[in-house]
């Protein structure tokens, strides 16, 4: 059972390569005639590496934002500086942990 679970966790990042991104959301579909948008091998093999690097960066962003967000409330400023700091921390965490979860050309 342990080997099966380990194998499933090792293969899970490759599932991101199994489906193509939704091109209707970006507004234009890639064409085969444009070499800049047709790089399936780079996308397929680099996406697991991208995900493997994105997870620790996201964890570090969260680990840094939690205590800073708590300390921003303790500064006691009446001008809303703590609110602005928490908003900036929220934007940073959203950028580090949010989409895209796969490489696109």
C-alpha positions as a Markdown table, in Angstrom:
| # | Residue | x | y | z |
|---|---|---|---|---|
| 1 | Unk | 0.0 | 0.0 | 0.0 |
| 2 | Unk | 2.8 | 2.3 | 0.8 |
| 3 | Unk | 4.5 | 1.8 | -2.5 |
| 4 | Unk | 1.3 | 2.4 | -4.3 |
| 5 | Unk | 0.7 | 5.7 | -2.5 |
| 6 | Unk | 4.3 | 6.8 | -3.2 |
| 7 | Unk | 3.9 | 5.9 | -6.9 |
| 8 | Unk | 0.6 | 7.8 | -7.1 |
| 9 | Unk | 2.2 | 10.9 | -5.6 |
| 10 | Unk | 5.2 | 10.6 | -7.9 |
| 11 | Unk | 3.0 | 10.3 | -11.0 |
| 12 | Unk | 0.4 | 13.0 | -10.0 |
| 13 | Unk | 2.4 | 16.0 | -11.3 |
| 14 | Unk | 2.5 | 14.3 | -14.7 |
| 15 | Unk | -1.3 | 14.5 | -14.8 |
| 16 | Unk | -1.0 | 18.2 | -15.4 |
| 17 | Unk | 0.5 | 17.4 | -18.8 |
| 18 | Unk | -2.3 | 15.1 | -19.8 |
| 19 | Unk | -4.8 | 17.9 | -20.5 |
| 20 | Unk | -4.3 | 20.9 | -22.7 |
| 21 | Unk | -5.0 | 24.4 | -21.3 |
| 22 | Unk | -8.3 | 26.0 | -22.1 |
| 23 | Unk | -7.5 | 28.3 | -25.0 |
| 24 | Unk | -10.9 | 30.0 | -25.1 |
| 25 | Unk | -10.1 | 31.7 | -21.8 |
| 26 | Unk | -6.9 | 33.4 | -23.2 |
| 27 | Unk | -8.7 | 34.7 | -26.3 |
| 28 | Unk | -6.6 | 33.0 | -29.0 |
| 29 | Unk | -5.8 | 29.5 | -29.8 |
| 30 | Unk | -2.2 | 28.6 | -30.8 |
| 31 | Unk | -1.6 | 27.8 | -34.4 |
| 32 | Unk | 0.7 | 25.2 | -35.8 |
| 33 | Unk | 2.3 | 27.7 | -38.1 |
| 34 | Unk | 3.6 | 29.8 | -35.3 |
| 35 | Unk | 6.7 | 28.1 | -33.7 |
| 36 | Unk | 6.6 | 30.4 | -30.7 |
| 37 | Unk | 3.2 | 29.0 | -29.5 |
| 38 | Unk | 3.8 | 25.3 | -30.5 |
| 39 | Unk | 6.2 | 23.9 | -27.9 |
| 40 | Unk | 4.5 | 20.8 | -26.5 |
| 41 | Unk | 7.7 | 19.0 | -25.4 |
| 42 | Unk | 8.9 | 21.9 | -23.3 |
| 43 | Unk | 5.4 | 22.3 | -21.7 |
| 44 | Unk | 5.1 | 18.5 | -21.1 |
| 45 | Unk | 8.5 | 18.0 | -19.5 |
| 46 | Unk | 8.9 | 21.4 | -17.8 |
| 47 | Unk | 5.5 | 21.5 | -16.1 |
| 48 | Unk | 6.3 | 18.9 | -13.4 |
| 49 | Unk | 9.5 | 20.8 | -12.6 |
| 50 | Unk | 7.6 | 24.1 | -12.5 |
| 51 | Unk | 5.1 | 22.5 | -10.1 |
| 52 | Unk | 7.9 | 21.1 | -8.0 |
| 53 | Unk | 9.5 | 24.5 | -7.6 |
| 54 | Unk | 6.1 | 26.4 | -7.2 |
| 55 | Unk | 5.1 | 24.4 | -4.1 |
| 56 | Unk | 8.1 | 25.4 | -1.9 |
| 57 | Unk | 7.9 | 29.0 | -3.1 |
| 58 | Unk | 4.2 | 29.1 | -2.2 |
| 59 | Unk | 4.9 | 27.5 | 1.2 |
| 60 | Unk | 7.6 | 30.1 | 1.9 |
| 61 | Unk | 5.3 | 32.9 | 0.8 |
| 62 | Unk | 2.6 | 31.7 | 3.2 |
| 63 | Unk | 5.1 | 31.1 | 6.0 |
| 64 | Unk | 6.4 | 34.7 | 5.6 |
| 65 | Unk | 3.0 | 36.3 | 5.2 |
| 66 | Unk | 1.3 | 34.8 | 8.3 |
| 67 | Unk | 3.5 | 36.5 | 11.0 |
| 68 | Unk | 3.9 | 39.7 | 9.0 |
| 69 | Unk | 0.1 | 39.9 | 8.6 |
| 70 | Unk | -0.4 | 39.4 | 12.3 |
| 71 | Unk | 2.3 | 42.0 | 13.2 |
| 72 | Unk | 0.8 | 44.6 | 10.8 |
| 73 | Unk | -2.3 | 44.7 | 13.1 |
| 74 | Unk | -0.1 | 45.4 | 16.1 |
| 75 | Unk | 1.5 | 48.5 | 14.7 |
| 76 | Unk | -1.4 | 50.6 | 16.0 |
| 77 | Unk | -1.4 | 53.1 | 13.2 |
| 78 | Unk | -4.7 | 54.9 | 12.6 |
| 79 | Unk | -4.0 | 55.6 | 8.9 |
| 80 | Unk | -4.7 | 52.0 | 7.8 |
| 81 | Unk | -1.1 | 51.1 | 7.2 |
| 82 | Unk | -1.7 | 47.6 | 8.5 |
| 83 | Unk | -4.5 | 47.2 | 6.1 |
| 84 | Unk | -2.3 | 48.2 | 3.2 |
| 85 | Unk | 0.4 | 45.8 | 4.3 |
| 86 | Unk | -2.1 | 42.9 | 4.6 |
| 87 | Unk | -3.4 | 43.7 | 1.2 |
| 88 | Unk | 0.1 | 43.6 | -0.3 |
| 89 | Unk | 0.8 | 40.3 | 1.5 |
| 90 | Unk | -2.4 | 38.9 | 0.2 |
| 91 | Unk | -1.5 | 39.9 | -3.4 |
| 92 | Unk | 2.0 | 38.4 | -3.0 |
| 93 | Unk | 0.6 | 35.1 | -1.7 |
| 94 | Unk | -2.0 | 35.0 | -4.5 |
| 95 | Unk | 0.7 | 35.6 | -7.1 |
| 96 | Unk | 3.0 | 32.9 | -5.6 |
| 97 | Unk | 0.3 | 30.3 | -5.0 |
| 98 | Unk | -2.3 | 31.0 | -7.6 |
| 99 | Unk | -2.5 | 30.1 | -11.3 |
| 100 | Unk | -1.0 | 29.3 | -13.7 |
| 101 | Unk | -0.3 | 25.7 | -12.5 |
| 102 | Unk | 1.1 | 24.6 | -15.9 |
| 103 | Unk | 3.5 | 26.2 | -18.4 |
| 104 | Unk | 2.0 | 28.0 | -21.3 |
| 105 | Unk | 3.8 | 29.4 | -24.4 |
